[in-house]
Amino acid sequence: MSKDPRFDAGAMHEHEEDEAKKDPRRLGRKRMFDEFECPTCSAHNPFTEFGDNDEVTCGYCGAYFIVKITDEGDLTLREG
């Protein structure tokens, strides 16, 4: 039995990744970030990749936050 050339699971996975890059909110709570703006001092903080329930610290004022990602894929920071 030969494979249907129109169906390639690897290609489907790549397609989903490409779509997620176009609209990262599609990932919802699984969305990852690599920067944040400190709610305390408004400093821009480049960071290693982080997601829901991770902990981040502002490199400027030292404030500590727990990351919350909404179901819609929006980033919120709660003081920890």
Secondary structure, 3 states (H helix, E strand, C coil): CCCCCCCCHHHHHHHHHHHHHHCHHHHHHHCCEEEEECCCCCCEEEEEEECCCCEEECCCCCCEEEEEECCCCCEEEEEC
